């Protein structure tokens, strides 16, 4: 399955992601979000996430509340909590994401809202 090995990457309508590290119960990704773009509003059944802003400014939604974080800022997303990473600015946003949980596969996504008409993973 794509996304399970170091170096796996994918292009999405909002930007790209790349797997940096994988281990028992965790995965680390670099997520690049294009200017004026955002990921789907989603939940995960098996994993939580921790985001660190490496470049740009993140305008995220966490359980319906907007959270803004700049370089060095962190956001924790518990298992099952609806969330979205957004880039409301004109420069690229780079997030380092640490997934942790019993399952960290790419198909553990339930999309609640999506700007690009996608469903599932």
C-alpha positions in Angstrom: 0.0 0.0 0.0 1.3 3.5 -0.9 2.5 5.5 2.1 3.8 2.6 4.2 7.6 3.0 3.4 10.1 5.7 3.8 10.3 7.7 0.6 6.7 7.0 -0.5 5.1 10.2 -1.7 1.9 11.3 -3.4 0.6 14.4 -5.1 -2.8 15.6 -4.1 -5.0 18.4 -5.4 -3.9 20.6 -2.4 -0.1 19.8 -2.5 2.1 16.8 -1.7 3.2 14.5 1.1 6.3 12.3 1.7 6.9 9.6 4.3 10.1 10.4 6.3 10.0 7.6 8.9 7.9 4.6 9.8 8.0 2.4 12.9 5.8 0.3 15.1 2.8 2.5 15.9 4.0 5.6 14.2 4.7 7.3 10.8 6.3 10.7 10.1 5.4 12.7 7.0 6.3 16.1 5.4 3.2 17.7 4.1 3.4 20.6 1.6 0.2 22.6 1.2 -0.1 24.9 -1.8 -0.9 28.6 -1.2 -4.7 29.2 -0.7 -5.4 25.5 -0.4 -6.5 23.0 2.3 -6.9 19.3 3.0 -10.2 17.6 3.5 -12.0 18.0 6.9 -11.5 14.4 8.2 -11.3 12.0 11.1 -9.2 8.9 11.8 -10.4 5.8 13.6 -7.0 4.4 14.6 -4.6 7.3 14.9 -3.9 10.6 16.4 -1.7 13.2 14.8 0.8 15.9 16.0 1.6 18.7 13.5 4.7 21.0 13.7 4.8 24.0 11.3 8.1 24.0 9.6 7.4 26.8 7.1 4.5 29.2 6.5 1.4 29.7 8.6 -1.2 27.0 9.2 -4.8 27.9 9.6 -6.3 24.6 10.8 -9.7 23.5 12.0 -9.8 21.2 15.0 -13.3 19.9 16.0 -14.9 23.0 14.5 -12.5 25.6 16.0 -10.0 27.5 14.0 -6.4 27.2 15.2 -3.6 29.3 13.7 0.1 28.2 14.1 3.2 29.8 12.7 6.7 28.3 12.3 7.6 26.2 15.3 4.0 26.0 16.4 2.4 22.6 17.2 -1.1 21.2 17.0 -2.3 17.9 18.6 -5.2 16.0 17.0 -6.5 13.2 19.2 -7.9 10.0 17.6 -11.4 10.5 16.2 -11.4 14.4 16.3 -12.4 16.1 13.1 -9.6 18.2 11.6 -8.2 20.0 8.6 -4.9 21.6 7.7 -5.3 24.8 5.7 -3.0 27.4 4.1 -4.8 30.7 3.8 -1.6 32.5 2.7 0.3 33.1 -0.5 3.4 31.1 0.4 3.7 27.3 0.7 2.9 25.7 4.1 5.2 22.8 5.3 4.0 20.6 8.1 5.8 17.8 9.8 3.2 15.3 10.8 3.7 12.5 13.4 1.0 9.9 13.2 0.7 7.6 16.2 -1.7 4.8 16.9 -2.6 1.1 16.3 -2.8 1.6 12.6 -1.3 4.5 10.5 -2.3 3.4 7.0 -3.4 6.0 4.4 -6.8 4.4 4.2 -7.7 5.4 7.8 -9.4 8.6 6.5 -13.1 9.4 6.8 -13.7 12.6 4.8 -16.4 14.8 6.2 -15.9 17.7 3.7 -13.6 18.0 0.7 -13.0 20.9 -1.7 -12.1 18.4 -4.5 -15.1 16.0 -4.3 -13.1 13.1 -3.0 -14.6 10.4 -0.6 -12.7 7.9 1.6 -8.9 7.9 1.4 
